[in-house]
Amino acid sequence: MAGGLANFSLMYFVQPLLPMLATHYGVTPAESAHALSITTLTIIVGLLATGPLADRVGRVPVMRASLLLSGALGLASAFAPDWTSLLVLRGLLGLTLAGLPGAALAYLREEVDGLSHPRANAAYIAGTAVGGAAGRLLPGPLAALGGWPLAATAVSLLTIVAGVLLVLLLPPSRGFAPRPASLRTSLLGTFAAPSDRVVALLCVTGFAAMGTFVGVYNAVSFRLQSPPFLLGAAASLVYLAYPVGIAAPALARALAERIGRGGATAGFVGLLAGAVALISLPTLPAVVAGLGLITFAFLGTHSLLSGWVVDRARREGRGTAQAAGAYLGTYYLGSTLAGAVATWQWQAGGWTGVAVLGLGLAAVALLAALAASAADRNPHGAAEEVAAAL
């Protein structure tokens, strides 16, 4: 949980600071989003190496090194002299951040028994939710006191502390057996993971859900500093709605136990669409409520999908680390593309374009989740029938 907290806070703390970065480095709103999208893009590249490395040396060493190296790069980025230097450092940061999520999902699947795995996975996702909350709430007040350098330094030190805690407290792997395959074989395994119909559909769901979430959050920072809100630096306070999502993984797990993963996932994705509509209303209470709802909906969706992917891979005799890598790669691709497109939409035509993008991606996520549910119940071709019917 501590690892997920630090990982997500360091990844996303730039999001509420995009307007400040645009002013500090003299770039446009669309260009400022590159501070986040370059990180999520290089995370995808890093995930390709994480699976093979974790299969060779173990899950725990990879997670420890990920946090410690990421904290060091975060400290360096706090003092980047120009925009290009910042982007280079944020790009390198993505490579090191990738070590934690892929290895963590495989570690939980291997070290926790089947009955307890959903609860453990929910706890990990809750940790990422706390990290996302800290990464969006702390930077605003810190930046008001000491600018970008203070905010970046504080979040980076948090990551280093989490890395030290993992070194001291995380139990060694007991269910891990080294699988020293060649890089080519491991990469082929990662790219082959979506050849399983259900895994492929879950990857599409993760791509679209993450795209909805990050696209809306990127653009809303600029919207709240424009008419009719004009909040200025106080815009970061609306992220107080973010902690609403922390309870989502546990609730998602409980709902899945009652109605199944497919129905629970579809329900949470439906909430994503409702949240986008709510945020689009021109009143501050509606925006704050909508941000709380979209956070709750996304974290519930991600918790269900991440556990579903590795469980499906294990049931089908496929590599769990490689399946997790494939899922997370498409998940972060959604963040990269939609985050950049959403800020471009905002700059080009205001909030309407952002809302259309978010609703469209939520619709894709819903269709893919329903098709995955049908395919997992009937592995002999139901997915195509359901997709056609929808």
Contacts in CASP RR format, 6 or more apart in sequence:
PFRMAT RR
TARGET T0000
AUTHOR 0000-0000-0000
METHOD contacts of the structure
MODEL  1
MAGGLANFSLMYFVQPLLPMLATHYGVTPAESAHALSITTLTIIVGLLAT
GPLADRVGRVPVMRASLLLSGALGLASAFAPDWTSLLVLRGLLGLTLAGL
PGAALAYLREEVDGLSHPRANAAYIAGTAVGGAAGRLLPGPLAALGGWPL
AATAVSLLTIVAGVLLVLLLPPSRGFAPRPASLRTSLLGTFAAPSDRVVA
LLCVTGFAAMGTFVGVYNAVSFRLQSPPFLLGAAASLVYLAYPVGIAAPA
LARALAERIGRGGATAGFVGLLAGAVALISLPTLPAVVAGLGLITFAFLG
THSLLSGWVVDRARREGRGTAQAAGAYLGTYYLGSTLAGAVATWQWQAGG
WTGVAVLGLGLAAVALLAALAASAADRNPHGAAEEVAAAL
1 123 0 8 1.000
1 124 0 8 1.000
1 126 0 8 1.000
1 127 0 8 1.000
1 130 0 8 1.000
2 127 0 8 1.000
2 162 0 8 1.000
2 163 0 8 1.000
2 165 0 8 1.000
2 166 0 8 1.000
3 63 0 8 1.000
3 67 0 8 1.000
3 100 0 8 1.000
3 104 0 8 1.000
3 127 0 8 1.000
3 162 0 8 1.000
3 163 0 8 1.000
3 165 0 8 1.000
3 166 0 8 1.000
4 100 0 8 1.000
4 101 0 8 1.000
4 104 0 8 1.000
4 124 0 8 1.000
4 127 0 8 1.000
4 128 0 8 1.000
4 131 0 8 1.000
4 162 0 8 1.000
5 127 0 8 1.000
5 128 0 8 1.000
5 130 0 8 1.000
5 131 0 8 1.000
5 132 0 8 1.000
5 134 0 8 1.000
5 158 0 8 1.000
5 162 0 8 1.000
6 67 0 8 1.000
6 70 0 8 1.000
6 131 0 8 1.000
6 158 0 8 1.000
6 159 0 8 1.000
6 161 0 8 1.000
6 162 0 8 1.000
6 163 0 8 1.000
7 66 0 8 1.000
7 67 0 8 1.000
7 70 0 8 1.000
7 97 0 8 1.000
7 100 0 8 1.000
7 101 0 8 1.000
7 128 0 8 1.000
7 131 0 8 1.000
7 159 0 8 1.000
7 162 0 8 1.000
8 127 0 8 1.000
8 128 0 8 1.000
8 129 0 8 1.000
8 131 0 8 1.000
8 132 0 8 1.000
8 135 0 8 1.000
9 131 0 8 1.000
9 132 0 8 1.000
9 134 0 8 1.000
9 135 0 8 1.000
9 138 0 8 1.000
9 155 0 8 1.000
9 158 0 8 1.000
9 159 0 8 1.000
10 70 0 8 1.000
10 71 0 8 1.000
10 74 0 8 1.000
10 93 0 8 1.000
10 97 0 8 1.000
10 135 0 8 1.000
10 155 0 8 1.000
10 156 0 8 1.000
10 158 0 8 1.000
10 159 0 8 1.000
11 36 0 8 1.000
11 39 0 8 1.000
11 40 0 8 1.000
11 43 0 8 1.000
11 93 0 8 1.000
11 94 0 8 1.000
11 97 0 8 1.000
12 36 0 8 1.000
12 131 0 8 1.000
12 132 0 8 1.000
12 135 0 8 1.000
12 136 0 8 1.000
13 134 0 8 1.000
13 135 0 8 1.000
13 136 0 8 1.000
13 138 0 8 1.000
13 139 0 8 1.000
13 151 0 8 1.000
13 152 0 8 1.000
13 155 0 8 1.000
14 21 0 8 1.000
14 35 0 8 1.000
14 36 0 8 1.000
14 39 0 8 1.000
14 90 0 8 1.000
14 139 0 8 1.000
15 36 0 8 1.000
15 135 0 8 1.000
15 136 0 8 1.000
15 214 0 8 1.000
15 217 0 8 1.000
15 218 0 8 1.000
15 221 0 8 1.000
16 135 0 8 1.000
16 136 0 8 1.000
16 139 0 8 1.000
16 140 0 8 1.000
16 221 0 8 1.000
16 235 0 8 1.000
16 236 0 8 1.000
16 239 0 8 1.000
17 139 0 8 1.000
17 140 0 8 1.000
17 143 0 8 1.000
17 148 0 8 1.000
17 151 0 8 1.000
18 29 0 8 1.000
18 32 0 8 1.000
18 33 0 8 1.000
18 35 0 8 1.000
18 36 0 8 1.000
18 218 0 8 1.000
18 221 0 8 1.000
18 222 0 8 1.000
18 343 0 8 1.000
19 29 0 8 1.000
19 32 0 8 1.000
19 221 0 8 1.000
19 222 0 8 1.000
19 225 0 8 1.000
19 232 0 8 1.000
19 235 0 8 1.000
20 143 0 8 1.000
20 147 0 8 1.000
20 148 0 8 1.000
21 27 0 8 1.000
21 32 0 8 1.000
21 35 0 8 1.000
21 86 0 8 1.000
21 148 0 8 1.000
22 28 0 8 1.000
22 29 0 8 1.000
22 31 0 8 1.000
22 32 0 8 1.000
24 148 0 8 1.000
25 32 0 8 1.000
25 82 0 8 1.000
25 83 0 8 1.000
25 86 0 8 1.000
26 83 0 8 1.000
27 83 0 8 1.000
28 347 0 8 1.000
29 222 0 8 1.000
29 343 0 8 1.000
29 346 0 8 1.000
29 347 0 8 1.000
30 340 0 8 1.000
30 343 0 8 1.000
30 344 0 8 1.000
30 346 0 8 1.000
30 347 0 8 1.000
31 83 0 8 1.000
32 343 0 8 1.000
33 218 0 8 1.000
33 339 0 8 1.000
33 340 0 8 1.000
33 342 0 8 1.000
33 343 0 8 1.000
33 344 0 8 1.000
34 87 0 8 1.000
34 340 0 8 1.000
35 86 0 8 1.000
35 87 0 8 1.000
35 90 0 8 1.000
36 90 0 8 1.000
36 214 0 8 1.000
36 218 0 8 1.000
36 335 0 8 1.000
36 339 0 8 1.000
37 335 0 8 1.000
37 336 0 8 1.000
37 337 0 8 1.000
37 339 0 8 1.000
37 340 0 8 1.000
38 87 0 8 1.000
38 90 0 8 1.000
38 91 0 8 1.000
39 90 0 8 1.000
39 91 0 8 1.000
39 93 0 8 1.000
39 94 0 8 1.000
39 97 0 8 1.000
40 94 0 8 1.000
40 214 0 8 1.000
40 332 0 8 1.000
40 333 0 8 1.000
40 334 0 8 1.000
40 335 0 8 1.000
40 336 0 8 1.000
41 91 0 8 1.000
41 332 0 8 1.000
41 333 0 8 1.000
41 336 0 8 1.000
42 91 0 8 1.000
42 92 0 8 1.000
42 93 0 8 1.000
42 94 0 8 1.000
42 95 0 8 1.000
42 98 0 8 1.000
43 94 0 8 1.000
43 95 0 8 1.000
43 97 0 8 1.000
43 98 0 8 1.000
43 328 0 8 1.000
43 329 0 8 1.000
43 332 0 8 1.000
44 98 0 8 1.000
44 329 0 8 1.000
44 332 0 8 1.000
44 333 0 8 1.000
44 336 0 8 1.000
45 95 0 8 1.000
45 98 0 8 1.000
46 94 0 8 1.000
46 95 0 8 1.000
46 98 0 8 1.000
46 99 0 8 1.000
47 98 0 8 1.000
47 99 0 8 1.000
47 101 0 8 1.000
47 102 0 8 1.000
47 190 0 8 1.000
47 325 0 8 1.000
47 328 0 8 1.000
47 329 0 8 1.000
47 332 0 8 1.000
48 187 0 8 1.000
48 190 0 8 1.000
48 325 0 8 1.000
49 98 0 8 1.000
49 183 0 8 1.000
50 62 0 8 1.000
50 98 0 8 1.000
50 99 0 8 1.000
50 102 0 8 1.000
50 103 0 8 1.000
50 321 0 8 1.000
50 325 0 8 1.000
51 102 0 8 1.000
51 103 0 8 1.000
51 106 0 8 1.000
51 186 0 8 1.000
51 190 0 8 1.000
51 321 0 8 1.000
51 322 0 8 1.000
51 325 0 8 1.000
52 181 0 8 1.000
52 183 0 8 1.000
52 186 0 8 1.000
52 187 0 8 1.000
53 62 0 8 1.000
53 99 0 8 1.000
54 62 0 8 1.000
54 99 0 8 1.000
54 102 0 8 1.000
54 103 0 8 1.000
54 106 0 8 1.000
54 321 0 8 1.000
55 178 0 8 1.000
55 179 0 8 1.000
55 180 0 8 1.000
55 181 0 8 1.000
55 186 0 8 1.000
55 321 0 8 1.000
56 178 0 8 1.000
56 179 0 8 1.000
56 180 0 8 1.000
57 178 0 8 1.000
58 103 0 8 1.000
58 173 0 8 1.000
58 176 0 8 1.000
58 178 0 8 1.000
59 103 0 8 1.000
59 104 0 8 1.000
59 106 0 8 1.000
59 107 0 8 1.000
59 110 0 8 1.000
59 173 0 8 1.000
59 176 0 8 1.000
59 321 0 8 1.000
60 103 0 8 1.000
60 107 0 8 1.000
60 166 0 8 1.000
60 170 0 8 1.000
60 172 0 8 1.000
60 173 0 8 1.000
62 99 0 8 1.000
62 100 0 8 1.000
62 103 0 8 1.000
63 99 0 8 1.000
63 100 0 8 1.000
63 103 0 8 1.000
63 104 0 8 1.000
63 107 0 8 1.000
63 166 0 8 1.000
63 170 0 8 1.000
64 163 0 8 1.000
64 166 0 8 1.000
64 167 0 8 1.000
64 170 0 8 1.000
65 96 0 8 1.000
65 99 0 8 1.000
66 96 0 8 1.000
66 97 0 8 1.000
66 98 0 8 1.000
66 99 0 8 1.000
66 100 0 8 1.000
66 103 0 8 1.000
67 100 0 8 1.000
67 159 0 8 1.000
67 160 0 8 1.000
67 162 0 8 1.000
67 163 0 8 1.000
67 166 0 8 1.000
68 160 0 8 1.000
68 163 0 8 1.000
68 164 0 8 1.000
68 167 0 8 1.000
69 96 0 8 1.000
70 93 0 8 1.000
70 94 0 8 1.000
70 96 0 8 1.000
70 97 0 8 1.000
70 159 0 8 1.000
71 156 0 8 1.000
71 157 0 8 1.000
71 159 0 8 1.000
71 160 0 8 1.000
72 156 0 8 1.000
72 160 0 8 1.000
73 89 0 8 1.000
73 92 0 8 1.000
73 93 0 8 1.000
73 96 0 8 1.000
73 156 0 8 1.000
74 89 0 8 1.000
74 93 0 8 1.000
74 152 0 8 1.000
74 155 0 8 1.000
74 156 0 8 1.000
74 159 0 8 1.000
75 152 0 8 1.000
75 153 0 8 1.000
75 156 0 8 1.000
75 157 0 8 1.000
76 89 0 8 1.000
77 86 0 8 1.000
77 89 0 8 1.000
77 90 0 8 1.000
77 93 0 8 1.000
77 152 0 8 1.000
77 156 0 8 1.000
78 148 0 8 1.000
78 149 0 8 1.000
78 150 0 8 1.000
78 151 0 8 1.000
78 152 0 8 1.000
78 153 0 8 1.000
78 156 0 8 1.000
79 149 0 8 1.000
80 86 0 8 1.000
80 89 0 8 1.000
98 328 0 8 1.000
101 324 0 8 1.000
101 328 0 8 1.000
102 321 0 8 1.000
102 324 0 8 1.000
102 325 0 8 1.000
102 328 0 8 1.000
103 321 0 8 1.000
104 124 0 8 1.000
105 121 0 8 1.000
105 124 0 8 1.000
105 306 0 8 1.000
105 307 0 8 1.000
105 309 0 8 1.000
105 310 0 8 1.000
105 320 0 8 1.000
105 321 0 8 1.000
105 324 0 8 1.000
105 328 0 8 1.000
106 310 0 8 1.000
106 320 0 8 1.000
106 321 0 8 1.000
106 324 0 8 1.000
107 173 0 8 1.000
107 176 0 8 1.000
108 117 0 8 1.000
108 120 0 8 1.000
108 121 0 8 1.000
108 124 0 8 1.000
108 310 0 8 1.000
109 117 0 8 1.000
109 307 0 8 1.000
109 310 0 8 1.000
109 311 0 8 1.000
109 314 0 8 1.000
109 320 0 8 1.000
110 173 0 8 1.000
110 175 0 8 1.000
110 176 0 8 1.000
110 320 0 8 1.000
111 171 0 8 1.000
111 173 0 8 1.000
111 174 0 8 1.000
111 175 0 8 1.000
111 176 0 8 1.000
112 120 0 8 1.000
117 307 0 8 1.000
117 311 0 8 1.000
118 253 0 8 1.000
118 256 0 8 1.000
118 257 0 8 1.000
118 307 0 8 1.000
119 250 0 8 1.000
119 253 0 8 1.000
121 249 0 8 1.000
121 253 0 8 1.000
121 303 0 8 1.000
121 306 0 8 1.000
121 307 0 8 1.000
122 249 0 8 1.000
122 250 0 8 1.000
122 252 0 8 1.000
122 253 0 8 1.000
122 303 0 8 1.000
123 249 0 8 1.000
125 249 0 8 1.000
125 299 0 8 1.000
125 300 0 8 1.000
125 302 0 8 1.000
125 303 0 8 1.000
125 306 0 8 1.000
126 246 0 8 1.000
126 247 0 8 1.000
126 249 0 8 1.000
126 250 0 8 1.000
126 299 0 8 1.000
127 246 0 8 1.000
128 299 0 8 1.000
128 302 0 8 1.000
129 242 0 8 1.000
129 243 0 8 1.000
129 245 0 8 1.000
129 246 0 8 1.000
129 248 0 8 1.000
129 249 0 8 1.000
129 295 0 8 1.000
129 299 0 8 1.000
130 243 0 8 1.000
130 246 0 8 1.000
132 242 0 8 1.000
133 239 0 8 1.000
133 242 0 8 1.000
133 243 0 8 1.000
133 246 0 8 1.000
134 155 0 8 1.000
134 158 0 8 1.000
135 155 0 8 1.000
136 217 0 8 1.000
136 236 0 8 1.000
136 239 0 8 1.000
136 242 0 8 1.000
137 236 0 8 1.000
137 239 0 8 1.000
137 240 0 8 1.000
137 242 0 8 1.000
138 151 0 8 1.000
138 154 0 8 1.000
138 155 0 8 1.000
139 151 0 8 1.000
139 155 0 8 1.000
139 236 0 8 1.000
140 151 0 8 1.000
140 233 0 8 1.000
140 236 0 8 1.000
141 236 0 8 1.000
142 150 0 8 1.000
142 151 0 8 1.000
142 154 0 8 1.000
143 150 0 8 1.000
143 151 0 8 1.000
143 233 0 8 1.000
144 233 0 8 1.000
186 322 0 8 1.000
189 319 0 8 1.000
189 322 0 8 1.000
190 322 0 8 1.000
190 325 0 8 1.000
190 326 0 8 1.000
191 326 0 8 1.000
192 322 0 8 1.000
193 199 0 8 1.000
193 313 0 8 1.000
193 318 0 8 1.000
193 319 0 8 1.000
193 322 0 8 1.000
193 323 0 8 1.000
193 325 0 8 1.000
193 326 0 8 1.000
193 327 0 8 1.000
194 200 0 8 1.000
194 203 0 8 1.000
194 326 0 8 1.000
194 330 0 8 1.000
196 312 0 8 1.000
196 313 0 8 1.000
196 316 0 8 1.000
196 318 0 8 1.000
196 323 0 8 1.000
197 375 0 8 1.000
197 379 0 8 1.000
197 381 0 8 1.000
197 383 0 8 1.000
198 312 0 8 1.000
198 372 0 8 1.000
198 375 0 8 1.000
198 376 0 8 1.000
198 379 0 8 1.000
198 383 0 8 1.000
199 309 0 8 1.000
199 312 0 8 1.000
199 313 0 8 1.000
199 318 0 8 1.000
199 323 0 8 1.000
199 326 0 8 1.000
199 327 0 8 1.000
201 368 0 8 1.000
201 369 0 8 1.000
201 371 0 8 1.000
201 372 0 8 1.000
201 375 0 8 1.000
201 383 0 8 1.000
202 305 0 8 1.000
202 308 0 8 1.000
202 309 0 8 1.000
202 312 0 8 1.000
202 327 0 8 1.000
202 368 0 8 1.000
202 369 0 8 1.000
202 372 0 8 1.000
203 309 0 8 1.000
203 326 0 8 1.000
203 327 0 8 1.000
203 329 0 8 1.000
203 330 0 8 1.000
203 331 0 8 1.000
204 330 0 8 1.000
204 364 0 8 1.000
204 365 0 8 1.000
204 368 0 8 1.000
205 265 0 8 1.000
205 269 0 8 1.000
205 301 0 8 1.000
205 305 0 8 1.000
205 365 0 8 1.000
205 368 0 8 1.000
205 369 0 8 1.000
205 372 0 8 1.000
206 301 0 8 1.000
206 302 0 8 1.000
206 305 0 8 1.000
206 327 0 8 1.000
206 330 0 8 1.000
206 331 0 8 1.000
206 334 0 8 1.000
206 365 0 8 1.000
207 330 0 8 1.000
207 331 0 8 1.000
207 333 0 8 1.000
207 334 0 8 1.000
208 334 0 8 1.000
208 360 0 8 1.000
208 361 0 8 1.000
208 362 0 8 1.000
208 364 0 8 1.000
208 365 0 8 1.000
208 368 0 8 1.000
209 269 0 8 1.000
209 272 0 8 1.000
209 298 0 8 1.000
209 301 0 8 1.000
209 302 0 8 1.000
209 305 0 8 1.000
209 361 0 8 1.000
209 362 0 8 1.000
209 365 0 8 1.000
210 298 0 8 1.000
210 302 0 8 1.000
210 331 0 8 1.000
210 332 0 8 1.000
210 334 0 8 1.000
210 335 0 8 1.000
210 338 0 8 1.000
211 334 0 8 1.000
211 335 0 8 1.000
211 337 0 8 1.000
211 338 0 8 1.000
211 339 0 8 1.000
211 358 0 8 1.000
211 361 0 8 1.000
212 272 0 8 1.000
212 276 0 8 1.000
212 294 0 8 1.000
212 298 0 8 1.000
212 338 0 8 1.000
212 358 0 8 1.000
212 360 0 8 1.000
212 361 0 8 1.000
212 362 0 8 1.000
212 365 0 8 1.000
213 272 0 8 1.000
213 294 0 8 1.000
213 295 0 8 1.000
213 298 0 8 1.000
213 335 0 8 1.000
214 334 0 8 1.000
214 335 0 8 1.000
214 338 0 8 1.000
214 339 0 8 1.000
214 342 0 8 1.000
215 338 0 8 1.000
215 339 0 8 1.000
215 341 0 8 1.000
215 342 0 8 1.000
215 343 0 8 1.000
215 354 0 8 1.000
215 357 0 8 1.000
215 358 0 8 1.000
216 275 0 8 1.000
216 276 0 8 1.000
216 279 0 8 1.000
216 294 0 8 1.000
216 342 0 8 1.000
216 354 0 8 1.000
216 358 0 8 1.000
217 291 0 8 1.000
217 294 0 8 1.000
218 339 0 8 1.000
218 342 0 8 1.000
218 343 0 8 1.000
219 342 0 8 1.000
219 343 0 8 1.000
219 345 0 8 1.000
219 346 0 8 1.000
219 351 0 8 1.000
219 354 0 8 1.000
220 238 0 8 1.000
220 279 0 8 1.000
220 287 0 8 1.000
220 291 0 8 1.000
221 235 0 8 1.000
222 343 0 8 1.000
222 346 0 8 1.000
223 229 0 8 1.000
223 287 0 8 1.000
223 346 0 8 1.000
223 350 0 8 1.000
223 351 0 8 1.000
223 354 0 8 1.000
224 231 0 8 1.000
224 232 0 8 1.000
224 235 0 8 1.000
224 238 0 8 1.000
224 287 0 8 1.000
225 231 0 8 1.000
225 232 0 8 1.000
225 235 0 8 1.000
228 282 0 8 1.000
229 235 0 8 1.000
229 284 0 8 1.000
229 287 0 8 1.000
231 237 0 8 1.000
231 238 0 8 1.000
238 284 0 8 1.000
238 287 0 8 1.000
238 288 0 8 1.000
238 291 0 8 1.000
239 291 0 8 1.000
240 288 0 8 1.000
241 288 0 8 1.000
241 289 0 8 1.000
241 290 0 8 1.000
241 291 0 8 1.000
241 292 0 8 1.000
241 295 0 8 1.000
242 291 0 8 1.000
242 292 0 8 1.000
242 295 0 8 1.000
244 292 0 8 1.000
244 293 0 8 1.000
244 295 0 8 1.000
244 296 0 8 1.000
245 292 0 8 1.000
245 295 0 8 1.000
245 296 0 8 1.000
245 299 0 8 1.000
245 300 0 8 1.000
246 299 0 8 1.000
247 296 0 8 1.000
248 268 0 8 1.000
248 295 0 8 1.000
248 296 0 8 1.000
248 297 0 8 1.000
248 298 0 8 1.000
248 299 0 8 1.000
248 300 0 8 1.000
248 303 0 8 1.000
249 299 0 8 1.000
249 300 0 8 1.000
249 303 0 8 1.000
251 300 0 8 1.000
252 264 0 8 1.000
252 268 0 8 1.000
252 299 0 8 1.000
252 300 0 8 1.000
252 301 0 8 1.000
252 303 0 8 1.000
252 304 0 8 1.000
253 303 0 8 1.000
253 304 0 8 1.000
255 264 0 8 1.000
256 262 0 8 1.000
256 263 0 8 1.000
256 264 0 8 1.000
256 265 0 8 1.000
256 304 0 8 1.000
261 304 0 8 1.000
261 308 0 8 1.000
261 373 0 8 1.000
261 376 0 8 1.000
262 304 0 8 1.000
262 369 0 8 1.000
262 370 0 8 1.000
262 372 0 8 1.000
262 373 0 8 1.000
262 376 0 8 1.000
263 369 0 8 1.000
263 373 0 8 1.000
264 304 0 8 1.000
265 301 0 8 1.000
265 304 0 8 1.000
265 305 0 8 1.000
265 308 0 8 1.000
265 369 0 8 1.000
265 372 0 8 1.000
265 373 0 8 1.000
266 366 0 8 1.000
266 369 0 8 1.000
266 370 0 8 1.000
266 373 0 8 1.000
268 297 0 8 1.000
268 298 0 8 1.000
268 300 0 8 1.000
268 301 0 8 1.000
268 304 0 8 1.000
269 297 0 8 1.000
269 301 0 8 1.000
269 362 0 8 1.000
269 365 0 8 1.000
269 366 0 8 1.000
269 369 0 8 1.000
270 297 0 8 1.000
270 362 0 8 1.000
270 366 0 8 1.000
271 293 0 8 1.000
271 294 0 8 1.000
271 296 0 8 1.000
271 297 0 8 1.000
272 294 0 8 1.000
272 297 0 8 1.000
272 298 0 8 1.000
272 301 0 8 1.000
272 362 0 8 1.000
272 365 0 8 1.000
273 358 0 8 1.000
273 359 0 8 1.000
273 362 0 8 1.000
273 363 0 8 1.000
273 366 0 8 1.000
274 293 0 8 1.000
274 362 0 8 1.000
275 290 0 8 1.000
275 291 0 8 1.000
275 292 0 8 1.000
275 293 0 8 1.000
275 294 0 8 1.000
275 297 0 8 1.000
276 294 0 8 1.000
276 355 0 8 1.000
276 358 0 8 1.000
276 359 0 8 1.000
276 362 0 8 1.000
277 355 0 8 1.000
277 359 0 8 1.000
278 286 0 8 1.000
278 287 0 8 1.000
278 289 0 8 1.000
278 290 0 8 1.000
278 293 0 8 1.000
279 286 0 8 1.000
279 287 0 8 1.000
279 290 0 8 1.000
279 291 0 8 1.000
279 294 0 8 1.000
279 355 0 8 1.000
280 351 0 8 1.000
280 355 0 8 1.000
281 287 0 8 1.000
301 365 0 8 1.000
302 331 0 8 1.000
305 327 0 8 1.000
306 324 0 8 1.000
306 327 0 8 1.000
308 372 0 8 1.000
309 323 0 8 1.000
309 324 0 8 1.000
309 326 0 8 1.000
309 327 0 8 1.000
310 320 0 8 1.000
310 323 0 8 1.000
310 324 0 8 1.000
312 323 0 8 1.000
312 376 0 8 1.000
313 319 0 8 1.000
313 320 0 8 1.000
313 322 0 8 1.000
313 323 0 8 1.000
313 324 0 8 1.000
314 320 0 8 1.000
338 357 0 8 1.000
338 358 0 8 1.000
338 361 0 8 1.000
341 357 0 8 1.000
342 354 0 8 1.000
342 357 0 8 1.000
342 358 0 8 1.000
345 353 0 8 1.000
345 354 0 8 1.000
345 357 0 8 1.000
346 353 0 8 1.000
346 354 0 8 1.000
367 387 0 8 1.000
367 390 0 8 1.000
370 386 0 8 1.000
370 390 0 8 1.000
371 383 0 8 1.000
371 386 0 8 1.000
371 387 0 8 1.000
371 390 0 8 1.000
372 383 0 8 1.000
374 382 0 8 1.000
374 383 0 8 1.000
374 385 0 8 1.000
374 386 0 8 1.000
375 381 0 8 1.000
375 382 0 8 1.000
375 383 0 8 1.000
375 386 0 8 1.000
END
